[in-house]
C-alpha cells in the first residue's frame, strides 16, 4: 500500500483517467497494454481507476506512468515527472505533456472520412547518365570496304597468270599425244600376213593324198560269193 498525500492522490487520478481515455480512443485493450509494457494487469487497473490501496510505492508508480505513456505514443518521461515522489508535488499539466497528440488522435477517431493528402515523395538521387557511346563515321566504313575490294582485286590479278602458265604447260603434252597416230605400212602388213600364214614343207605336200586321187576299194570273188 502506497503512502501518498492528497496532492499525489489527485495527480494519480488525473493521470490514470487521461491514460485510460487515450487507450480507449486508440481501441487498445488493457490486457494488450499489460503484455506490451510488462506491467501487471492489477496495477494498470488500479492506476486507471485511482485505486490507491492497490498501488506500490510512488517511485514504482512513476515508472508505470512512464512506460504506459510511451506505449500510447506520449512523452513518458515528461508525464512521469508530473507525478512527484517528493513533497510538494509538481503540478500536472497535461497540455504541456501531450501537446497536439490528443487533438491528432481525436481527429483520426472522430473524422474517419478525412483522407490525408499524400506527401511528396522524397527526392532520389539518380546516378549520372553514362557518356554517349562514340559512333563510327560513315566514311570510315566506306574506306574499309574500298580497301577490302582493292585487296581482293590484286589477289585475283596475281592468280590469273599462274592459271594461264599451268594451262600452257599441259597443252604441249596433249598435242604430242594426239598428233602421233598409228600408221600401218605395206611392209608391216606383209610381214604380219607372212608371219600369220603357216609354213608347209614339200615332203608334207607329197605325202598327203588329194581327195580325188584316192583308189576305190577292191572286192575279191570270194567275198562276193560269201555275201548272200
C-alpha positions in Angstrom: 0.0 0.0 0.0 1.4 3.4 -1.0 1.6 6.2 1.5 0.5 9.3 -0.5 -0.5 12.7 0.3 -3.7 14.3 -1.0 -1.9 16.1 -3.9 -0.3 12.9 -5.1 -3.6 11.0 -4.9 -5.2 13.7 -7.1 -2.4 13.5 -9.6 -2.7 9.8 -9.9 -6.4 10.0 -10.5 -5.9 12.7 -13.2 -3.1 10.8 -14.9 -4.9 7.5 -14.8 -8.1 8.9 -16.2 -6.2 10.6 -19.0 -4.3 7.4 -19.9 -7.5 5.3 -19.8 -9.2 7.8 -22.2 -6.3 7.7 -24.7 -6.2 3.9 -24.6 -9.9 3.7 -25.4 -9.6 6.2 -28.2 -6.9 4.1 -29.8 -9.1 0.9 -29.3 -6.4 -0.8 -27.3 -7.4 -3.3 -24.6 -5.8 -3.0 -21.1 -4.6 -6.6 -21.5 -2.6 -5.6 -24.5 -1.0 -2.8 -22.5 -0.1 -5.2 -19.8 1.5 -7.6 -22.3 3.5 -4.8 -24.1 4.6 -2.8 -21.0 5.2 -5.9 -18.7 3.1 -4.2 -16.0 0.7 -6.4 -14.1 -2.9 -6.1 -15.1 -4.0 -5.4 -11.5 -1.6 -2.5 -11.3 -2.8 -1.0 -14.6 -6.5 -1.2 -13.5 -5.6 0.4 -10.1 -3.7 3.2 -11.9 -6.6 4.0 -14.3 -9.3 3.7 -11.7 -7.4 5.6 -9.0 -7.4 2.6 -6.5 -4.5 3.9 -4.4 -4.6 0.9 -2.0 -3.5 -1.5 -4.8 -0.6 0.7 -5.9 3.0 0.3 -4.8 5.4 3.0 -3.6 5.5 6.3 -5.5 8.8 5.5 -7.2 7.2 2.4 -8.8 4.1 4.3 -9.8 6.3 6.8 -11.6 7.8 4.0 -13.6 4.4 2.6 -14.5 3.3 6.0 -15.8 6.4 6.4 -17.9 6.1 3.0 -19.6 2.3 3.4 -20.1 2.8 6.9 -21.7 5.5 5.6 -24.0 3.3 2.8 -25.2 0.4 5.2 -26.1 2.8 7.5 -28.0 3.3 10.1 -25.4 6.4 11.6 -23.8 6.6 9.1 -21.0 9.4 10.9 -19.1 7.6 14.2 -19.1 4.4 12.6 -18.0 6.1 10.6 -15.2 7.7 13.8 -13.9 4.3 15.3 -13.3 3.8 12.8 -10.5 6.3 13.8 -7.9 7.6 11.4 -5.4 8.6 14.4 -3.1 6.6 17.0 -1.3 5.2 19.4 -2.5 4.2 17.6 -5.8 4.7 19.1 -9.2 1.6 20.5 -10.9 0.3 18.2 -13.6 0.0 20.0 -17.0 -1.5 17.5 -19.5 -1.5 20.0 -22.3 2.2 20.7 -22.0 3.0 17.0 -21.9 0.7 15.8 -24.7 1.0 18.8 -27.0 -1.0 18.1 -30.1 -1.2 14.4 -29.6 -4.7 14.4 -28.2 -6.0 16.6 -30.9 -4.5 14.4 -33.5 -6.0 11.3 -32.0 -9.4 12.9 -31.7 -9.2 14.0 -35.4 -8.3 10.5 -36.5 -11.1 8.9 -34.4 -14.0 11.3 -34.9 -13.2 12.2 -38.5 -12.8 8.8 -40.2 -13.7 10.1 -43.7 -10.9 12.6 -43.7 -8.2 11.5 -46.2 -4.7 12.7 -45.6 -3.1 14.3 -48.6 -0.2 12.2 -49.9 3.1 13.7 -49.0 5.5 14.4 -51.8 7.9 11.5 -52.4 11.5 12.2 -51.3 13.9 13.1 -54.0 16.0 10.2 -55.1 19.5 10.9 -56.3 19.6 9.4 -59.8 23.0 8.2 -60.9 24.7 10.3 -63.6 23.9 9.0 -67.1 26.9 7.4 -68.8 28.6 9.3 -71.6 27.2 8.6 -75.0 29.0 5.9 -77.0 31.3 7.0 -79.8 29.8 6.5 -83.2 32.0 5.5 -86.1 31.8 8.0 -89.0 30.2 6.6 -92.2 33.2 7.5 -94.3 35.4 5.0 -92.3 33.1 2.2 -93.3 33.3 3.2 -97.0 37.1 3.4 -96.8 37.3 -0.1 -95.2 35.1 -1.6 -97.9 37.2 0.1 -100.6 40.5 -1.3 -99.1 39.0 -4.8 -98.9 37.8 -4.6 -102.6 41.2 -3.4 -103.7 43.0 -6.3 -101.9 40.6 -8.8 -103.5 41.3 -7.3 -106.9 45.0 -7.5 -106.5 44.8 -11.1 -105.4 42.7 -12.0 -108.4 45.1 -10.3 -110.8 48.1 -12.2 -109.4 46.2 -15.5 -109.6 45.3 -15.3 -113.3 48.9 -15.6 -114.8 49.5 -18.7 -112.7 46.5 -20.4 -114.1 47.5 -19.5 -117.7 51.0 -20.8 -117.2 49.7 -24.1 -115.8 47.4 -24.4 -118.9 50.3 -23.7 -121.3 52.4 -26.4 -119.6 49.7 -29.0 -120.0 48.9 -28.1 -123.7 52.2 -29.5 -125.5 51.8 -32.8 -123.8 48.3 -33.3 -125.1 49.2 -32.1 -128.5 52.1 -34.6 -128.8 49.9 -37.4 -127.8 47.1 -36.6 -130.2 49.5 -35.8 -133.1 51.2 -39.2 -133.3 48.6 -41.6 -134.9 49.4 -45.3 -135.6 50.3 -45.7 -139.3 50.4 -49.1 -141.0 52.9 -49.5 -143.9 52.7 -52.2 -146.6 55.9 -53.9 -145.4 54.4 -54.2 -142.0 51.2 -55.6 -143.4 53.1 -58.2 -145.5 55.2 -59.1 -142.5 52.2 -59.6 -140.4 50.5 -61.7 -143.1 53.6 -63.8 -143.7 54.1 -64.3 -140.0 50.4 -65.3 -139.6 50.4 -67.9 -142.5 51.6 -71.4 -141.5 54.6 -72.9 -143.3 54.3 -76.3 -145.1 57.3 -78.4 -146.1 57.5 -80.2 -149.6 57.6 -83.6 -148.1 54.3 -83.0 -146.3 52.7 -81.9 -149.6 53.9 -85.0 -151.4 52.8 -87.4 -148.7 49.3 -86.0 -148.3 46.9 -87.6 -150.8 44.4 -85.5 -152.5 40.8 -86.4 -152.1 40.3 -87.0 -155.9 43.2 -89.4 -156.2 42.1 -91.9 -153.5 41.6 -95.5 -155.1 38.3 -97.3 -154.8 38.3 -100.4 -152.7 38.7 -103.8 -154.4 36.4 -106.7 -153.7 37.6 -110.3 -154.2 35.4 -113.1 -155.8 35.4 -115.0 -152.6 34.0 -112.1 -150.7 31.2 -111.7 -153.4 30.3 -115.4 -153.2 30.1 -115.4 -149.4 27.7 -112.4 -149.4 24.1 -113.5 -149.7 
